[in-house]
Amino acid sequence: MKKAALLFFFLGTFLQSYSQEIKQVHLDRSDVLKGIGKGLMRVIRPVFSQEGTTLGADSANFNQDANTFDAFGHVVITQPDGTVIYSDLLNYNGNTRIAILTNNVRMVDKQGATLTTNLLTYNMFTRIGTYTNGGKIVNGTDILTSKNGYYFANSRDAYFRYNVEINTTDALVKADTMKYNSNTKIANFFGPTHIYSKSDTVYTENGDYNTITRQANGYKNNLYQQGTKFLKGDTIFYDDISGFGRANRNVVFTDLGKDQIAMYGQLGTYRRADTSALITKNPYVIMVTRDSAKTDSIWLTADTLFTKVVPKKDFKAANRAVFKSNEELEDAVEEGGRQSSEAGPGDDQPLPKRLTQAETPKKEEERPTKEKRKNRKGKEPQKFITGAQIDSLARSDKDPYLREDTTKKEVEETAKESSPAIDAKQKARLDSIKKDSVLRASDTTKTRIVLAYHHVKIFKSDLQSKCDSTFYSYADSIIRNYINPIVWSQGSQMTADTIFMQLKNQKLDNMVLQHKGFIASIEKDSVKYNQVKGKLLTGFFKENKLNTMYVDGNAESIYYSRDSSGITGMSRTISSRMRIKFLDNQLEGIMLIRKPEVNYYPIEQLEKDREFLEGFVWRPKERPKSKEEIIPTLKKTKPRVVPKKMPPKKTTKPVVARTVKK
């Protein structure tokens, strides 16, 4: 606003500050010439001239001494460059060369741009025209209207103020203050401005728009909108023809539709065709989680974040066997209990108290029958859709911004893998799941996917993670972590080839560690580590805390027992599967299922090489400590402490002893 005020101040000053030699207005010809008193002459069909400009009308009252005249009817002014001005009335001062044109004013320059208004003040010397009561300029397919306007015929620049609009065949621009050039067809904005196209809107308070290329730039308070999708940044560029937008510095991309998302960074692009957004330079995304006690957030950052909306029919499901409900796995434990009791360790194998209690099978009469389990479940467990081939969804030759996907082969192998914990009954159930109408999305149903590439880090108050690449789908709410993923949950560290974390009702619901799954946690007040490993680990959360985990396939564990005096021994176990219970995210107890083998070592007899399972690595230094650590832009700059000025020290003049001569 200040810029606009300053602009018009200098404009008004310029109109009054020029100097020129006064030229006499000549009456070149007329049909009738007669005096009407007071130095006025009545002229019929006159033609006046001054400095190469001709002025004609039906009639005029001419004051030759004052060098002025008033013209009436069919006024026509023709300038040397070809500019022609029409009106019904004209008041002209030959000394100032200012023409005041009234009613049906129309000004046409040599390129065909036409200005129309009902009152125009035009300076023949500076060739600047001004209107203050509404006007319109038509320049080809561009139609500009405003309350106030200032037209510079020499440069073909026009400045508009109040209720400014540009109508083109492709866009409508509404602004407070605008400059427009009829040669370039570029409009510059100096106040609140909206650019409306067929499906997009750009808002800025300082920017420009090219009506030929349909490209817009914004430099202050910028916002791009397409439906429920928004892109903002300190500067913004948008090409309406290609549907491409780019934002720089303090970038935010949001979608307020069904699959809501907010992504942040310092450089972002948007493509209208597939509604995809790419954020780089310190990008991050926030996912809100809730439990009965509090609301928390998952902060995810990477080198690059990418999101788009895809048809659900193109969203390919991963292996259903990998993602099983807690209820299904509990059934497998109960059905496998007999095997665990039959193959349990002998009495001569001393076990830690907690491990013994967890491993001891239920008595036959205590186990629920198959019929009771069926009644207890009541209904089929929830069926999950999981993304198996993220490459086919998010990457194509048309997406030059994304690097070659290194995870496709790994994910496809994951989709083909089956869990050792799935029995024949559960496999047979897959056929009915595929036929479920819930999973067969219609052609019009869409879902959002989010991909994070390279140096992915996740921070939550009670869970942290890092890996190379992450894929998240709103269809199943699963965060898939690929290439050297690691998860920290309170005192536990979890690693695998691939780690999946699923949200349900804005809560962490379950976790899957696939291939070479490994859990380690340090024992209290010691340097000993409890450890669990297996081919497939499936964990379940309760109130956002890890509660239970099942280990399938070559399940191994190292578990330390203790009493009031400290650690007393270590149990090293092997079984087909095991169940682990957690308390406050700390490993609390282990139940061995199917062919367990247990070796117990008193702590004083424990050899060093037996303390670790193969593949053990403890990586606490890599653990994110805060969201500010993984997202540098969140760090608050500390206010600079200005040292207080100390008052100047008071100095006393030295006393000089004087000697008086007598």
C-alpha positions in Angstrom: 0.0 0.0 0.0 2.9 2.4 0.8 4.4 1.6 -2.6 1.1 2.5 -4.3 0.7 5.8 -2.4 4.3 6.7 -3.2 3.8 5.8 -6.9 0.7 8.1 -7.3 2.4 10.9 -5.3 5.3 11.0 -7.8 2.8 10.6 -10.6 0.8 13.7 -9.5 4.0 15.7 -9.0 5.2 14.7 -12.4 2.0 16.0 -14.0 2.6 19.4 -12.7 6.3 19.7 -12.9 7.1 19.7 -16.6 8.2 22.9 -18.3 7.4 23.8 -22.0 7.3 26.7 -24.4 3.7 27.9 -24.8 2.4 27.4 -28.3 -0.6 29.2 -29.7 -3.7 27.1 -30.7 -4.5 27.7 -34.4 -7.9 27.6 -35.9 -7.1 25.9 -39.2 -10.6 26.1 -40.7 -14.3 26.4 -39.8 -17.7 26.9 -41.6 -18.9 29.8 -39.5 -17.0 32.2 -37.3 -18.7 34.9 -35.3 -18.0 36.8 -32.1 -20.2 36.2 -29.1 -18.6 38.7 -26.7 -15.9 38.8 -24.0 -13.3 37.7 -26.5 -15.2 34.5 -27.5 -15.8 33.3 -31.0 -18.5 30.8 -32.0 -17.0 28.4 -34.4 -19.0 25.8 -36.4 -17.2 22.6 -37.5 -13.8 23.9 -36.4 -10.4 22.2 -36.8 -7.8 23.4 -34.4 -4.1 22.4 -34.4 -1.2 22.7 -31.9 2.2 21.0 -32.1 1.1 18.5 -34.7 -2.1 17.6 -32.9 -5.5 18.3 -34.6 -8.7 18.9 -32.6 -12.1 18.9 -34.3 -15.8 19.1 -33.3 -19.3 20.0 -34.4 -18.9 23.4 -32.7 -16.7 25.3 -30.3 -16.4 28.5 -28.3 -12.8 29.8 -29.0 -11.0 32.3 -26.8 -7.9 33.2 -28.9 -6.4 35.6 -26.3 -6.6 33.0 -23.5 -5.5 30.2 -25.9 -8.5 28.0 -24.8 -11.7 26.6 -26.3 -14.7 24.5 -25.4 -15.8 22.0 -28.1 -19.2 20.4 -28.4 -20.3 17.2 -30.2 -18.3 14.6 -32.1 -15.0 15.7 -30.6 -12.0 14.1 -32.3 -8.4 14.6 -31.2 -5.7 13.1 -33.5 -2.0 13.0 -32.3 1.1 12.6 -34.5 1.7 9.0 -33.4 -1.8 8.0 -34.5 -3.5 8.1 -31.1 -7.1 9.2 -31.5 -9.5 10.4 -28.8 -13.2 10.8 -29.1 -15.8 12.4 -26.8 -19.0 14.5 -26.7 -17.5 17.5 -24.9 -14.0 19.0 -24.7 -12.4 21.7 -22.6 -8.9 22.5 -23.9 -6.2 24.8 -22.5 -3.5 25.5 -25.0 -1.2 26.9 -22.4 -1.1 23.8 -20.3 -2.0 21.5 -23.2 -4.5 19.8 -20.9 -7.7 18.4 -22.4 -10.7 17.6 -20.3 -13.0 15.2 -22.2 -16.5 14.4 -21.0 -19.1 11.8 -22.0 -18.5 8.8 -24.2 -14.8 9.3 -24.1 -12.9 6.8 -26.2 -9.1 6.8 -26.6 -7.5 4.5 -29.3 -3.8 4.1 -29.7 -2.1 3.0 -32.9 -1.9 -0.6 -31.8 -5.6 -0.7 -31.2 -5.8 -0.6 -27.4 -8.9 1.3 -26.4 -9.6 3.3 -23.3 -13.2 4.2 -22.5 -14.6 6.4 -19.7 -17.0 9.3 -19.1 -14.4 11.8 -17.9 -10.8 11.8 -19.0 -8.1 14.4 -18.3 -5.4 14.1 -20.9 -2.1 16.0 -21.1 -1.1 16.5 -24.7 2.5 17.2 -23.7 3.2 14.3 -21.4 0.6 12.1 -23.2 -0.8 11.0 -19.8 -4.5 10.4 -19.4 -6.3 10.2 -16.1 -9.8 9.1 -15.0 -11.2 8.9 -11.5 -14.8 7.8 -12.0 -14.5 4.4 -13.6 -12.9 3.4 -16.9 -12.1 0.4 -19.1 -9.2 -0.5 -21.4 -9.6 -3.2 -24.1 -6.3 -4.6 -25.4 -7.0 -7.5 -27.7 -8.5 -10.2 -25.5 -7.6 -8.4 -22.2 -10.3 -6.2 -20.7 -9.3 -4.0 -17.8 -11.6 -2.0 -15.5 -11.1 0.1 -12.5 -12.3 3.2 -10.6 -9.2 5.2 -11.1 -6.8 4.9 -14.0 -3.6 6.6 -15.3 -2.6 5.9 -18.9 0.9 6.7 -20.2 0.6 6.7 -24.0 4.4 6.9 -24.6 5.2 3.7 -22.7 1.7 2.2 -23.0 1.8 1.7 -19.3 -1.5 2.0 -17.3 -1.8 2.3 -13.5 -5.1 1.3 -11.9 -6.5 1.9 -8.5 -9.6 0.5 -6.7 -11.8 -2.3 -7.9 -9.3 -3.3 -10.5 -10.2 -6.3 -12.8 -8.6 -8.0 -15.8 -10.8 -10.3 -17.8 -9.1 -12.6 -20.3 -10.3 -15.7 -22.1 -8.6 -17.8 -19.5 -8.5 -15.8 -16.2 -10.1 -13.2 -14.1 -7.8 -10.9 -12.1 -9.1 -8.8 -9.2 -6.7 -6.4 -7.5 -6.5 -3.3 -5.4 -3.6 -1.6 -7.3 -2.1 -2.6 -10.6 0.2 -1.6 -13.4 -0.5 -3.0 -16.9 1.6 -2.7 -20.1 -0.3 -3.0 -23.4 2.8 -4.1 -25.2 3.9 -6.9 -23.0 0.4 -7.6 -21.6 2.0 -8.1 -18.2 0.2 -6.9 -15.1 2.0 -5.9 -11.9 0.3 -5.9 -8.5 0.9 -3.7 -5.5 -1.8 -4.8 -3.2 -4.2 -7.7 -2.4 -4.8 -9.6 -5.7 -6.6 -12.7 -6.8 -6.0 -14.5 -10.1 -8.8 -16.9 -10.9 -8.4 -19.4 -13.7 -10.8 -22.3 -14.6 -9.7 -24.5 -11.7 -7.1 -22.5 -9.8 -6.6 -19.4 -7.7 -3.5 -17.5 -7.0 -3.4 -14.9 -4.2 -0.6 -12.4 -3.7 -0.1 -8.9 -2.4 2.9 -8.1 -4.6 3.4 -9.9 -7.9 2.8 -10.0 -11.6 0.8 -11.9 -14.2 1.5 -12.4 -18.0 -1.9 -12.7 -19.8 -0.1 -14.2 -22.8 1.9 -17.0 -21.2 -0.6 -17.2 -18.2 2.3 -17.3 -15.8 2.1 -15.6 -12.4 4.7 -14.6 -9.8 4.0 -13.7 -6.1 6.4 -12.1 -3.7 4.3 -11.3 -0.6 1.7 -13.3 1.3 1.3 -15.8 -1.5 -1.1 -18.6 -1.8 -2.0 -21.0 -4.6 -5.3 -23.0 -4.4 -6.8 -25.8 -6.4 -10.0 -27.1 -4.7 -8.9 -28.3 -1.2 -5.2 -28.1 -2.0 -3.0 -25.2 -1.1 0.6 -24.2 -1.7 2.2 -21.2 -0.1 5.7 -19.7 0.2 7.6 -16.5 0.5 7.7 -16.5 -3.3 5.5 -18.4 -5.6 5.4 -19.1 -9.4 2.5 -20.7 -11.3 2.1 -21.6 -14.9 -1.6 -22.0 -15.7 -1.0 -23.7 -19.1 1.2 -26.5 -17.8 -0.5 -26.6 -14.4 2.9 -26.3 -12.6 3.6 -24.3 -9.4 6.7 -23.7 -7.4 7.2 -22.1 -4.0 10.4 -21.0 -2.3 11.2 -20.4 1.4 8.7 -21.3 4.2 6.8 -23.6 1.9 3.6 -25.3 3.1 1.5 -27.7 1.1 -1.9 -28.7 2.6 -4.9 -30.7 1.5 -8.0 -30.1 3.5 -10.0 -32.8 1.7 -10.7 -36.4 2.8 -7.1 -37.4 3.1 -5.8 -34.3 4.9 -2.1 -33.6 4.9 0.3 -30.7 5.7 3.9 -30.8 4.3 6.6 -28.2 5.0 9.9 -27.3 3.6 12.0 -24.6 1.8 11.3 -25.5 -1.8 8.1 -27.1 -3.2 6.5 -27.9 -6.5 2.9 -28.8 -7.4 1.4 -30.4 -10.5 -2.2 -29.8 -11.2 -2.6 -32.9 -13.5 -2.0 -35.5 -10.8 -2.3 -33.2 -7.8 1.2 -34.2 -6.8 3.5 -32.1 -4.5 7.2 -32.4 -4.1 9.0 -30.8 -1.1 12.7 -30.5 -0.7 15.2 -28.5 1.4 14.4 -29.4 5.0 11.0 -31.0 4.2 8.8 -32.5 6.9 5.3 -33.8 7.4 3.2 -34.0 10.6 0.8 -36.8 11.5 -1.3 -36.4 14.6 -1.9 -39.3 17.0 -4.3 -39.5 19.9 -4.9 -41.7 22.8 -7.1 -41.4 25.9 -4.5 -39.4 27.8 -3.0 -37.0 25.2 -2.6 -35.8 21.7 0.8 -36.5 20.1 2.4 -35.9 16.7 4.6 -38.0 14.4 7.2 -35.7 12.8 8.7 -37.2 9.6 11.6 -35.7 7.6 13.7 -36.7 4.7 15.8 -35.2 1.8 12.6 -35.3 -0.4 8.9 -35.7 0.3 6.5 -36.5 -2.4 2.7 -36.9 -2.3 -0.1 -37.5 -4.8 -3.6 -38.9 -5.0 -4.1 -42.2 -6.8 -7.1 -44.3 -7.7 -7.7 -47.0 -5.2 -8.1 -49.5 -8.0 -4.4 -48.9 -8.8 -3.4 -49.4 -5.2 -2.1 -53.0 -5.1 -2.5 -54.9 -1.9 0.5 -56.5 -0.2 0.5 -60.0 1.3 -2.5 -60.2 3.7 -0.6 -62.8 5.7 1.9 -60.3 6.9 -0.7 -58.0 8.6 -2.7 -60.0 11.0 -4.9 -58.8 13.9 -3.8 -59.4 17.5 -6.8 -61.7 17.8 -5.7 -63.9 15.0 -2.2 -64.3 16.4 -3.7 -65.0 19.9 -5.6 -67.9 18.3 -2.4 -69.2 16.8 -0.7 -69.1 20.2 -3.6 -71.1 21.8 -3.6 -73.7 19.1 0.2 -74.0 19.3 0.2 -74.3 23.0 0.0 -78.1 23.1 3.1 -78.2 21.0 4.9 -75.9 23.4 4.0 -78.0 26.4 5.0 -81.2 24.8 8.3 -79.9 23.7 9.0 -77.9 26.9 12.3 -78.0 28.7 13.0 -80.7 31.3 13.0 -80.1 35.0 16.7 -80.1 35.1 16.8 -76.8 33.1 16.5 -73.9 35.6 14.6 -71.0 34.0 14.1 -67.4 35.2 10.9 -67.0 37.1 9.2 -64.7 34.6 10.2 -66.9 31.7 9.0 -70.1 33.4 5.6 -68.5 34.2 5.2 -67.2 30.6 6.4 -70.5 29.1 4.2 -72.8 31.2 1.2 -73.9 29.0 -2.3 -73.6 30.2 -4.0 -76.7 31.6 -6.2 -78.6 29.1 -9.4 -77.6 30.9 -8.4 -73.9 31.0 -7.9 -73.6 27.3 -11.0 -72.2 25.4 -12.4 -74.7 23.0 -12.5 -73.9 19.3 -16.2 -73.2 19.6 -15.7 -70.8 22.4 -13.0 -68.9 20.5 -15.3 -68.6 17.6 -18.0 -67.1 19.8 -15.5 -64.8 21.5 -14.3 -63.3 18.3 -17.9 -62.7 17.1 -16.8 -61.4 13.7 -14.1 -61.5 11.1 -11.0 -59.6 12.1 -10.4 -56.4 10.3 -9.0 -56.8 6.8 -6.1 -54.5 5.8 -5.1 -53.3 2.4 -1.3 -52.8 2.2 0.7 -51.2 -0.6 3.1 -53.7 -2.2 4.5 -51.9 -5.3 5.1 -48.3 -4.4 7.1 -47.9 -7.5 4.1 -48.3 -9.8 2.2 -45.7 -7.9 4.5 -42.9 -7.2 7.2 -43.1 -9.8 7.1 -42.8 -13.6 9.1 -41.5 -16.5 6.9 -38.4 -16.3 8.2 -37.6 -12.8 11.7 -36.3 -13.4 12.1 -34.9 -9.9 12.3 -38.4 -8.3 15.3 -40.5 -8.3 15.4 -44.1 -9.4 13.5 -46.3 -6.8 15.9 -48.7 -5.0 13.1 -50.4 -3.0 10.9 -51.8 -5.7 12.6 -55.2 -5.8 12.6 -55.5 -2.1 9.0 -54.6 -1.7 7.9 -57.1 -4.4 9.7 -59.8 -2.6 8.0 -58.8 0.6 4.6 -59.1 -1.1 5.4 -62.7 -2.2 6.6 -63.8 1.3 4.2 -65.7 3.6 4.4 -65.8 7.3 5.3 -69.0 9.1 2.5 -68.2 11.5 -0.3 -68.6 9.0 -2.0 -72.0 9.1 -4.1 -73.5 6.4 -7.4 -72.1 7.8 -6.1 -68.6 7.6 -4.7 -69.0 4.1 -8.0 -70.2 2.9 -9.6 -67.1 4.3 -7.7 -64.9 1.8 -10.0 -65.8 -1.0 -13.0 -64.4 0.8 -11.0 -61.3 1.7 -10.2 -60.5 -1.9 -13.9 -60.7 -2.7 -14.9 -58.3 0.0 -16.6 -55.2 -1.4 -14.7 -53.0 1.0 -11.5 -53.8 -0.7 -12.8 -53.5 -4.3 -12.5 -49.7 -4.7 -14.5 -48.1 -7.5 -12.8 -46.3 -10.4 -13.7 -42.9 -8.9 -12.5 -43.6 -5.3 -9.0 -42.2 -4.7 -6.5 -42.3 -1.9 -3.4 -40.3 -1.0 0.1 -41.7 -0.8 3.2 -40.1 0.7 6.8 -41.0 -0.2 10.0 -39.9 1.7 13.3 -40.4 0.0 16.8 -40.7 1.6 17.8 -40.0 5.2 14.3 -40.5 6.6 13.9 -39.7 10.3 10.8 -40.0 12.4 10.3 -38.4 15.9 7.4 -39.1 18.3 7.6 -38.4 22.0 7.8 -42.2 22.8 9.0 -43.6 19.4 11.8 -42.7 17.0 12.9 -44.1 13.7 15.3 -43.7 10.8 15.8 -45.4 7.4 16.5 -44.6 3.8 13.0 -44.5 2.3 9.4 -44.5 3.6 6.1 -45.0 1.9 2.7 -44.1 3.5 -0.8 -44.7 2.2 -4.0 -43.3 3.6 -5.8 -46.4 2.3 -4.3 -48.6 5.1 -2.5 -46.0 7.3 0.7 -48.0 7.2 4.1 -46.3 7.4 6.5 -48.6 5.4 10.2 -48.1 6.2 12.8 -49.5 3.8 16.6 -50.0 3.6 18.3 -50.3 7.0 15.3 -49.2 9.1 15.6 -48.9 12.9 13.0 -48.0 15.5 13.5 -47.0 19.1 10.7 -47.3 21.5 11.6 -46.2 25.0 14.4 -48.6 26.1 14.0 -51.0 23.0 15.8 -50.9 19.7 14.2 -52.7 16.7 15.8 -53.4 13.3 14.8 -55.4 10.2 15.1 -55.4 6.5 11.6 -53.7 6.3 9.6 -52.2 9.2 5.8 -51.4 8.9 3.9 -49.3 11.4 0.2 -49.0 11.1 -2.0 -46.2 12.5 -5.7 -46.9 13.4 -8.1 -44.2 14.6 -5.1 -41.8 14.9 -3.2 -44.3 17.2 -0.2 -46.5 16.6 -1.9 -49.9 16.3 0.6 -52.5 15.2 4.2 -53.0 13.8 5.7 -55.6 11.5 9.5 -56.3 11.4 10.0 -58.3 8.2 13.2 -60.3 7.5 16.0 -60.4 10.0 13.9 -58.7 12.7 15.8 -57.9 15.9 14.8 -56.4 19.2 17.4 -55.3 21.8 16.9 -53.6 25.2 19.5 -52.8 27.8 19.0 -54.3 31.3 18.6 -51.7 34.1 21.8 -50.7 35.8 24.0 -52.9 33.6 25.7 -53.4 30.3 23.7 -56.5 29.5 21.2 -56.6 26.6 17.9 -58.6 26.3 17.6 -59.7 22.7 15.0 -61.2 20.4 15.3 -62.1 16.7 13.3 -63.9 14.0 12.2 -63.8 10.4 8.9 -62.0 11.1 8.0 -59.9 14.2 4.5 -58.6 14.7 3.9 -56.1 17.5 0.8 -54.4 18.9 0.4 -51.1 20.6 -1.9 -50.2 23.4 -2.5 -46.5 24.0 0.5 -45.8 21.7 2.8 -48.1 23.8 4.2 -51.4 22.6 2.3 -54.1 24.4 2.7 -57.5 22.7 5.0 -58.8 20.0 5.0 -62.2 18.2 8.1 -63.7 16.7 7.8 -66.2 13.9 10.4 -68.3 12.1 13.7 -69.2 13.8 12.8 -67.3 16.9 15.7 -66.7 19.3 16.1 -64.8 22.5 18.5 -63.8 25.2 16.9 -62.8 28.4 18.4 -61.9 31.8 16.9 -62.9 35.1 17.4 -60.9 38.3 16.5 -60.8 41.9 16.8 -58.1 44.5 20.6 -58.3 44.4 20.8 -57.9 40.6 21.3 -60.1 37.6 21.4 -63.8 38.4 21.6 -65.5 35.0 20.8 -65.5 31.3 18.4 -67.7 29.3 19.2 -68.4 25.7 16.2 -69.8 23.8 15.2 -71.1 20.4 11.7 -71.9 19.2 9.4 -71.8 16.1 7.6 -68.8 17.5 7.4 -66.8 20.7 5.2 -64.1 22.3 6.8 -61.2 24.1 5.0 -58.9 26.6 6.1 -55.4 27.2 5.4 -53.1 30.2 6.0 -49.4 29.8 7.8 -50.2 26.5 10.3 -52.4 28.4 10.6 -56.2 27.7 8.7 -57.9 30.5 8.3 -61.6 29.7 8.7 -64.2 26.9 6.4 -67.2 26.1 8.0 -69.9 23.9 5.7 -71.7 21.5 6.4 -74.8 19.3 9.5 -76.9 20.0 11.3 -74.6 22.4 14.9 -75.1 23.5 16.2 -73.3 26.5 19.7 -73.0 27.9 20.3 -71.3 31.2 23.6 -69.8 32.3 24.3 -68.5 35.8 25.8 -65.1 35.5 29.1 -66.1 37.1 29.5 -68.9 34.5 28.4 -66.8 31.5 31.0 -66.6 28.7 31.4 -63.4 26.8 30.7 -64.9 23.4 27.3 -66.1 24.5 26.0 -62.7 25.4 24.9 -61.6 21.9 22.8 -63.1 19.2 24.1 -62.9 15.6 23.3 -59.6 14.1 23.3 -57.6 17.3 24.3 -53.9 16.9 23.5 -51.3 19.5 23.1 -47.8 17.9 22.0 -45.2 20.5 23.9 -42.4 19.0 21.7 -42.4 15.8 18.5 -42.0 17.8 16.8 -38.7 17.2 16.5 -36.7 20.4 13.9 -34.1 19.4 11.9 -32.8 16.5 14.2 -29.8 16.4 17.2 -32.0 15.9 15.8 -33.7 12.8 14.1 -30.5 11.4 16.6 -27.6 11.7 14.0 -25.0 10.7 12.1 -25.6 13.9 15.0 -24.5 16.0 14.3 -21.2 17.7 17.1 -18.7 17.4 18.2 -17.5 20.7 17.8 -13.7 21.2 21.1 -11.9 21.0 22.1 -10.7 24.4 23.1 -7.1 24.3 25.5 -6.3 27.0 24.4 -3.5 29.3 26.3 -0.3 29.0 28.2 0.3 32.2 28.2 3.9 33.5 31.5 5.6 32.9 33.8 5.4 35.8 34.2 8.6 37.8 37.7 9.8 37.6 39.3 12.3 39.9 41.9 14.7 38.8 45.2 14.1 40.4 46.2 16.7 43.0 49.3 18.5 41.9 51.4 20.1 44.6 52.3 23.7 43.9 55.2 25.5 45.3 54.9 29.2 45.9 58.0 31.3 45.4 58.4 33.8 48.1 
